[in-house]
């Protein structure tokens, strides 16, 4: 059985949908950040699959930049989560009122 472009795009759509539901319906900041990473990886999978299908390496080059931005986002996000946890002793999004009055 040969893996066609439709398989990769379907897998990417499923992963992106799972990430979207994770961001919308979860309250734990760590899980929300993991869901954002899942969505970024779904987009990376789409870029690589389309790049391979069309024979253009620019999509694969773009993936390296997306991975670098995702790594920076994870590092900064984790630092923020640790700082908020030390002050509030929770990482539940509904209980953190950092920017509210």
C-alpha positions in Angstrom: 0.0 0.0 0.0 1.5 3.3 -1.1 1.2 6.4 1.0 -0.2 9.1 -1.1 -0.5 12.8 -0.4 -4.0 12.4 0.9 -2.8 10.2 3.8 -0.4 12.8 5.0 -2.9 15.7 4.6 -5.5 13.7 6.5 -3.1 12.9 9.3 -2.1 16.5 9.5 -5.8 17.7 9.6 -6.5 15.2 12.4 -3.4 16.3 14.4 -4.3 20.0 13.9 -7.9 19.3 15.0 -6.7 17.5 18.1 -4.4 20.4 18.9 -7.2 22.9 18.4 -9.5 21.0 20.8 -6.7 20.8 23.3 -6.2 24.6 23.3 -10.0 25.3 23.4 -11.1 22.8 26.1 -8.2 22.2 28.4 -7.4 24.4 31.4 -3.8 23.2 32.2 -1.2 25.6 30.7 1.2 22.8 30.0 -1.4 20.8 28.1 -2.3 24.0 26.2 1.3 24.5 25.2 1.6 20.9 24.1 -1.5 21.4 22.0 0.0 24.4 20.3 3.1 22.4 19.6 0.9 19.6 18.1 -0.7 22.2 15.8 2.7 23.5 14.7 3.9 19.9 13.9 0.7 19.3 11.9 1.5 22.3 9.8 5.1 21.1 9.5 3.8 17.8 8.2 1.7 19.5 5.7 4.6 21.7 4.5 6.9 18.7 4.1 4.2 16.6 2.3 3.3 19.3 -0.2 7.0 20.2 -0.7 7.7 16.6 -1.5 4.7 16.2 -3.8 5.5 19.3 -5.8 9.2 18.8 -5.8 10.0 22.2 -4.3 12.4 22.2 -1.3 11.2 25.6 -0.1 8.6 24.0 2.2 11.2 21.8 3.8 13.4 24.8 4.4 10.5 26.7 6.0 10.0 23.8 8.4 13.4 24.4 9.9 12.4 28.0 10.8 9.1 26.8 12.2 10.9 24.3 14.4 13.3 27.0 15.6 10.4 29.3 16.5 8.5 26.5 18.2 11.6 25.7 20.3 11.9 29.4 21.4 8.2 29.5 22.1 8.4 26.4 24.3 11.4 27.8 26.2 9.8 31.2 26.8 6.4 29.7 27.6 7.8 27.2 30.1 9.7 30.0 31.8 6.5 32.0 32.1 4.6 29.0 33.4 7.3 28.5 36.1 7.2 32.2 37.1 3.4 32.2 37.3 3.4 29.0 39.3 5.8 30.3 41.8 3.6 33.3 42.4 0.1 31.8 42.2 0.8 28.1 43.0 -1.5 27.0 40.2 -1.3 26.5 36.5 -5.0 26.3 35.9 -5.9 28.9 33.3 -9.3 29.7 34.8 -7.7 30.5 38.2 -4.9 32.8 36.9 -6.1 36.4 36.9 -2.8 38.0 35.9 -4.2 40.7 33.6 -7.7 41.1 35.0 -8.7 43.7 37.6 
